[in-house]
């Protein structure tokens, strides 16, 4: 899991921690995972509460570029 930074499952090279930004209007957010299926909203396209989401972090292989995504509170902005 995140933090252990074990080798890439594809090629064995080192993994680097990062995140995939979510560009919304004039803000840059950390993407988040939400349980269940998305619900439509007239004004916002999707009805979702940001406080209910779990931040998504990513590990990227330094050699082949393979990505692993994790949903964990430790990826929240600090």
GROMACS elastic network, one bead per residue, 0.5 to 0.9 nm:
[ bonds ]
;  ai    aj funct       b0    kb
    1     4     6  0.59592   500
    1     5     6  0.74357   500
    1     6     6  0.83870   500
    1    70     6  0.75466   500
    2     5     6  0.63582   500
    2     6     6  0.89045   500
    2    17     6  0.76074   500
    2    57     6  0.79929   500
    2    58     6  0.80072   500
    2    59     6  0.73677   500
    2    69     6  0.89181   500
    2    70     6  0.70814   500
    2    72     6  0.85057   500
    2    74     6  0.87841   500
    3     6     6  0.85733   500
    3    17     6  0.79155   500
    5     8     6  0.85615   500
    5    14     6  0.71523   500
    5    15     6  0.55631   500
    5    16     6  0.70180   500
    5    17     6  0.76507   500
    5    59     6  0.77037   500
    6     9     6  0.85840   500
    6    12     6  0.84186   500
    6    13     6  0.86935   500
    6    14     6  0.68014   500
    6    15     6  0.66629   500
    7    10     6  0.86320   500
    7    11     6  0.78755   500
    7    13     6  0.52795   500
    7    15     6  0.59787   500
    7    61     6  0.80180   500
    8    11     6  0.55790   500
    8    13     6  0.52676   500
    8    14     6  0.60724   500
    8    15     6  0.60303   500
    8    60     6  0.82200   500
    8    61     6  0.58748   500
    8    62     6  0.86346   500
    8    63     6  0.87817   500
    8    64     6  0.86419   500
    8    66     6  0.74544   500
    8    67     6  0.89265   500
    9    12     6  0.58951   500
    9    13     6  0.84404   500
    9    66     6  0.85235   500
   10    13     6  0.83634   500
   10    61     6  0.87715   500
   10    64     6  0.80068   500
   10    66     6  0.73249   500
   11    61     6  0.84414   500
   11    63     6  0.78078   500
   11    64     6  0.71389   500
   11    66     6  0.89110   500
   12    15     6  0.87904   500
   12    61     6  0.85334   500
   12    63     6  0.88187   500
   13    61     6  0.63997   500
   13    62     6  0.65134   500
   13    63     6  0.60518   500
   13    64     6  0.80457   500
   14    60     6  0.83783   500
   14    61     6  0.59280   500
   14    62     6  0.59037   500
   14    63     6  0.76223   500
   15    59     6  0.57213   500
   15    60     6  0.52337   500
   15    62     6  0.59540   500
   15    63     6  0.86600   500
   15    66     6  0.87913   500
   15    67     6  0.87623   500
   16    58     6  0.81935   500
   16    59     6  0.52721   500
   16    60     6  0.51401   500
   16    61     6  0.63025   500
   16    62     6  0.66470   500
   17    57     6  0.74306   500
   17    58     6  0.58659   500
   17    60     6  0.65207   500
   18    57     6  0.60936   500
   18    58     6  0.51491   500
   18    59     6  0.60261   500
   18    60     6  0.73857   500
   18    75     6  0.88248   500
   19    30     6  0.71627   500
   19    31     6  0.80767   500
   19    56     6  0.68696   500
   19    59     6  0.77979   500
   19    69     6  0.84962   500
   19    75     6  0.80507   500
   20    29     6  0.89127   500
   20    30     6  0.67987   500
   20    31     6  0.66730   500
   20    56     6  0.77142   500
   20    57     6  0.70994   500
   20    58     6  0.70437   500
   21    28     6  0.62509   500
   21    29     6  0.57045   500
   21    30     6  0.51408   500
   21    31     6  0.61766   500
   22    27     6  0.82844   500
   22    28     6  0.57413   500
   22    30     6  0.57081   500
   22    31     6  0.54214   500
   22    32     6  0.89945   500
   23    26     6  0.73668   500
   23    27     6  0.60481   500
   23    29     6  0.62557   500
   23    30     6  0.86755   500
   24    27     6  0.52498   500
   24    28     6  0.62000   500
   24    29     6  0.71812   500
   25    28     6  0.81882   500
   29    32     6  0.89413   500
   29    77     6  0.89061   500
   30    55     6  0.63488   500
   30    56     6  0.68559   500
   30    57     6  0.82162   500
   30    75     6  0.84195   500
   30    76     6  0.74391   500
   30    77     6  0.74886   500
   31    53     6  0.86433   500
   31    54     6  0.83605   500
   31    55     6  0.59542   500
   31    56     6  0.55365   500
   31    57     6  0.81302   500
   32    50     6  0.78531   500
   32    52     6  0.88913   500
   32    53     6  0.51669   500
   32    56     6  0.50948   500
   32    57     6  0.87487   500
   32    71     6  0.71766   500
   33    52     6  0.86888   500
   33    53     6  0.52742   500
   33    54     6  0.50529   500
   33    55     6  0.63790   500
   33    56     6  0.64878   500
   33    71     6  0.62613   500
   33    72     6  0.89393   500
   34    37     6  0.82989   500
   34    38     6  0.84271   500
   34    48     6  0.82143   500
   34    49     6  0.89048   500
   34    50     6  0.89046   500
   34    52     6  0.69091   500
   34    54     6  0.67027   500
   35    38     6  0.86456   500
   35    52     6  0.88539   500
   35    53     6  0.80824   500
   38    46     6  0.64626   500
   38    47     6  0.71032   500
   38    48     6  0.76096   500
   39    45     6  0.84702   500
   39    46     6  0.56390   500
   39    47     6  0.53401   500
   39    48     6  0.75157   500
   40    44     6  0.80671   500
   40    45     6  0.56491   500
   40    47     6  0.56113   500
   40    48     6  0.89448   500
   41    44     6  0.54784   500
   41    48     6  0.86622   500
   42    45     6  0.57715   500
   42    46     6  0.78533   500
   42    47     6  0.84878   500
   43    46     6  0.82170   500
   43    47     6  0.87857   500
   44    47     6  0.66253   500
   44    48     6  0.87827   500
   48    51     6  0.88791   500
   48    52     6  0.79874   500
   48    53     6  0.84970   500
   49    52     6  0.55322   500
   49    53     6  0.71171   500
   50    53     6  0.54709   500
   50    54     6  0.86484   500
   51    54     6  0.82094   500
   53    71     6  0.89769   500
   54    71     6  0.56573   500
   54    72     6  0.58724   500
   54    73     6  0.59750   500
   54    75     6  0.84768   500
   54    76     6  0.80585   500
   55    70     6  0.82607   500
   55    71     6  0.55461   500
   55    72     6  0.57835   500
   55    73     6  0.58307   500
   55    74     6  0.78135   500
   55    75     6  0.55847   500
   55    76     6  0.54972   500
   55    77     6  0.85440   500
   56    69     6  0.65957   500
   56    70     6  0.55116   500
   56    72     6  0.64067   500
   56    73     6  0.82136   500
   56    75     6  0.63086   500
   56    76     6  0.79968   500
   57    68     6  0.84483   500
   57    69     6  0.58006   500
   57    70     6  0.53218   500
   57    71     6  0.63757   500
   57    72     6  0.73353   500
   57    74     6  0.85073   500
   57    75     6  0.54579   500
   57    76     6  0.84432   500
   58    67     6  0.65139   500
   58    68     6  0.55471   500
   58    70     6  0.61397   500
   58    71     6  0.88166   500
   58    75     6  0.88867   500
   59    66     6  0.81421   500
   59    67     6  0.56303   500
   59    68     6  0.51558   500
   59    69     6  0.65351   500
   59    70     6  0.82344   500
   60    63     6  0.87443   500
   60    64     6  0.85047   500
   60    65     6  0.56820   500
   60    66     6  0.56427   500
   60    68     6  0.66429   500
   60    69     6  0.89380   500
   61    64     6  0.57420   500
   61    66     6  0.51723   500
   61    67     6  0.66047   500
   61    68     6  0.87374   500
   62    65     6  0.60538   500
   62    66     6  0.83253   500
   63    66     6  0.82727   500
   70    75     6  0.86374   500
   71    74     6  0.87159   500
   71    75     6  0.76881   500
   72    75     6  0.58859   500
   72    76     6  0.78599   500
   73    76     6  0.55023   500
   74    77     6  0.84534   500
   75    78     6  0.86533   500
